[in-house]
Amino acid sequence: MKNVVQVIFAIGMVFLFAIEGNAQRKGSGFGIKAGMNYNTSGKYFKDAGSIWNDPGASIGYQVGTFYKLASYDIFLRPELLYTHSKFESGLGQVKYDRLDAPIMAGFHMFKVLSIVGGPSFHYSLNEEFPEVLEIESGKKIDFGYQFGLGLNVGPVGLDLRYERVFNDQKLTLDRVLKREDSFKSEQVVLALSFQF
C-alpha cells in the first residue's frame, strides 16, 4: 500500500509542476484518450492457435486522461488510464482490469509525427484466470515500459504503442503434478486522444 501512495504522489507532483510552471506554453495541456488494446501472454507459438481461431478474444479497451508538458519539439506526457485487457491462452481466457500510469517522453518530427517511450506503472484491480490454473497472487503493483508512434493533427492524436511488463506472472498448470509456467503481459495499443 505504501508503494501505491508513493506512485500516486509522484504522478500528482508531476501534474502540479506541469500546471504551475508551464500553463502558458504552446502545446501543453490536459487531454482525454480512449482506445483498444490487443493482448498476448508473450508465448506467441502457444497462443497462436487461439488467436487464429478467434482474434477478437484478445481485444480490450482503455480510457483515461493525460497532461502534455511541451517545450519546443520535446514533451513529457504522464497519463492515468483504466485498462480492461483479455487474451486467449491455451487453457482458456485470461481477463484483468488495472489502473495504468505511463509517463511518456517524446519528441515531434515533421510537426505531425511523434515518437514516445517511457516507463509504465500498473495497479491491478481485478484478475480472472481459467479455473485449471493456480495463480501466484498478492502482487498488485507492476512495472513495465511502452514505446510507439503518434500522429497529431491539431488537438486530435492517434497513438500506436507496444507495452510489456517486466515481471513474469507465475502459474501452476496442473495441481497434481505441479507443473509451473509463467507469462509476461504484452499488448499493442491503438488510441485516439483529444487535447484541450
C-alpha positions as a printed Julia matrix, in Angstrom:
196×3 Matrix{Float64}:
   0.0     0.0     0.0
   2.92    2.32    0.74
   4.14    1.89   -2.85
   0.71    2.81   -4.24
   0.7     6.02   -2.23
   4.22    6.86   -3.45
   3.3     6.28   -7.1
   0.12    8.37   -6.8
   2.05   11.13   -5.01
   4.76   11.17   -7.71
   2.18   11.38  -10.5
   0.36   14.15   -8.64
   3.58   16.14   -8.25
   4.32   15.83  -11.97
   0.86   17.21  -12.74
   1.21   20.09  -10.25
   4.62   21.17  -11.55
   3.39   20.88  -15.12
   0.35   23.06  -14.47
   2.15   25.65  -12.35
   5.24   26.25  -14.42
   4.03   25.69  -17.94
   0.39   26.66  -18.22
   1.19   29.22  -20.91
   3.45   27.06  -23.09
   2.27   26.27  -26.58
   1.34   22.6   -26.95
   0.89   21.96  -23.23
  -2.47   20.99  -21.78
  -4.84   18.37  -20.47
  -6.5    15.8   -22.66
  -8.58   12.66  -22.78
  -7.89    9.42  -24.61
  -9.62    6.16  -25.39
  -8.65    3.18  -27.44
  -8.36   -0.54  -27.86
  -5.6    -2.96  -26.96
  -4.63   -6.3   -28.42
  -3.14   -8.62  -25.81
  -0.98  -11.72  -25.63
   0.77  -13.66  -22.91
   4.1   -13.36  -24.72
   4.02  -17.08  -25.57
   3.45  -16.47  -29.26
   3.65  -20.04  -30.52
   1.48  -21.39  -27.7
  -1.13  -18.66  -28.18
  -1.09  -18.72  -31.99
  -3.83  -21.36  -32.31
  -6.2   -19.47  -30.01
  -5.5   -16.17  -31.76
  -6.04  -17.74  -35.18
  -9.39  -19.27  -34.16
 -10.81  -16.12  -32.53
  -8.73  -12.95  -32.93
 -11.43  -10.85  -31.23
 -10.97  -12.74  -27.97
  -7.78  -10.78  -27.26
  -9.15   -7.25  -27.73
  -9.66   -4.98  -24.72
 -10.02   -1.24  -24.16
  -8.67    1.7   -22.19
  -9.93    5.17  -21.25
  -8.29    7.96  -19.32
  -6.71   11.37  -19.13
  -3.27   12.91  -19.62
  -1.3    16.12  -19.28
   1.16   17.04  -22.0
   4.04   19.3   -20.97
   5.62   20.57  -24.18
   8.73   22.64  -24.8
   9.59   23.17  -28.45
   9.66   19.72  -30.08
  10.13   17.63  -26.91
   7.45   16.76  -24.37
   6.59   14.82  -21.24
   3.15   13.19  -21.08
   2.03   11.47  -17.86
  -1.25    9.56  -18.26
  -3.75    7.91  -15.94
  -5.8     5.15  -17.62
  -8.33    2.46  -16.78
  -7.44   -0.63  -18.83
  -9.51   -3.76  -19.43
  -7.45   -6.49  -21.09
  -8.05  -10.08  -22.09
  -6.33  -12.76  -24.1
  -6.82  -16.4   -25.01
  -4.28  -18.82  -23.63
  -4.14  -22.49  -24.5
  -6.1   -23.18  -21.28
  -8.82  -20.52  -21.55
  -9.4   -16.81  -21.43
  -7.47  -14.53  -19.07
  -9.04  -11.16  -18.15
  -7.75   -8.33  -15.99
  -8.6    -4.74  -15.08
  -6.0    -2.28  -13.88
  -5.03    1.36  -13.49
  -2.11    2.27  -15.72
   0.15    5.3   -15.3
   2.59    5.55  -18.21
   4.96    8.52  -18.22
   5.9     9.1   -21.83
   8.77   11.27  -23.03
   8.81   12.1   -26.68
   9.67   14.43  -29.49
   7.84   15.73  -32.53
   9.06   15.19  -36.08
   7.62   17.0   -39.11
   5.02   18.74  -36.87
   2.53   15.84  -37.05
   4.55   12.74  -36.14
   5.85   11.96  -32.65
   7.98    9.2   -31.14
   7.37    8.27  -27.48
   8.75    5.93  -24.86
   8.94    5.54  -21.13
   8.04    3.6   -18.01
   4.55    2.38  -17.22
   3.21    1.67  -13.74
   0.29   -0.74  -13.24
  -2.05   -1.27  -10.29
  -4.15   -4.45  -10.59
  -7.85   -4.06   -9.79
  -9.18   -7.47  -10.85
  -7.82  -10.65  -12.46
  -9.73  -13.64  -13.86
  -7.88  -16.81  -14.88
  -9.2   -20.2   -16.07
 -10.14  -22.5   -13.17
  -7.46  -25.06  -14.06
  -4.76  -22.58  -13.08
  -3.38  -21.72   -9.68
  -2.01  -18.2    -9.68
   0.76  -16.79   -7.53
  -1.12  -13.71   -6.34
  -0.72  -10.93   -3.84
   1.2    -8.62   -6.15
  -0.94   -5.62   -7.03
   1.74   -3.3    -8.45
   3.79   -4.0   -11.55
   6.11   -2.03  -13.8
   6.75   -2.1   -17.5
   7.55    0.05  -20.48
   5.88    1.47  -23.57
   7.14    2.87  -26.84
   5.48    3.89  -30.06
   4.45    6.46  -32.63
   1.85    9.21  -32.63
   0.11   11.15  -35.37
  -1.14   14.59  -34.26
  -3.36   16.91  -36.27
  -4.27   19.95  -34.19
  -5.74   18.8   -30.87
  -6.51   15.28  -32.16
  -3.95   12.5   -31.83
  -3.7     8.85  -32.81
  -1.15    6.71  -30.91
   0.15    3.23  -31.68
   2.19    1.76  -28.81
   3.73   -1.51  -27.67
   3.65   -2.29  -23.95
   5.27   -5.04  -21.89
   5.6    -5.66  -18.15
   8.98   -6.53  -16.61
   7.9    -9.32  -14.23
   6.5   -12.75  -15.04
   3.13  -13.9   -13.68
   3.69  -17.41  -12.29
   1.1   -20.13  -12.96
   0.71  -23.7   -11.74
  -0.83  -25.58  -14.66
  -1.58  -28.88  -13.01
  -2.5   -29.12   -9.35
  -1.41  -32.77   -9.14
   1.92  -32.63  -10.99
   2.64  -29.01  -10.0
   3.93  -28.13  -13.45
   4.74  -24.41  -13.47
   4.79  -21.86  -16.25
   4.83  -18.09  -16.48
   3.85  -15.29  -18.83
   4.52  -11.61  -19.34
   1.58   -9.47  -20.29
   2.13   -7.72  -23.62
  -0.17   -5.51  -25.62
  -0.37   -3.3   -28.67
  -2.47   -0.19  -28.01
  -4.23    1.96  -30.61
  -5.76    5.07  -29.01
  -7.42    8.3   -30.06
  -6.78   11.41  -27.95
  -8.07   14.97  -27.74
  -6.07   17.74  -26.04
  -7.88   20.79  -24.65
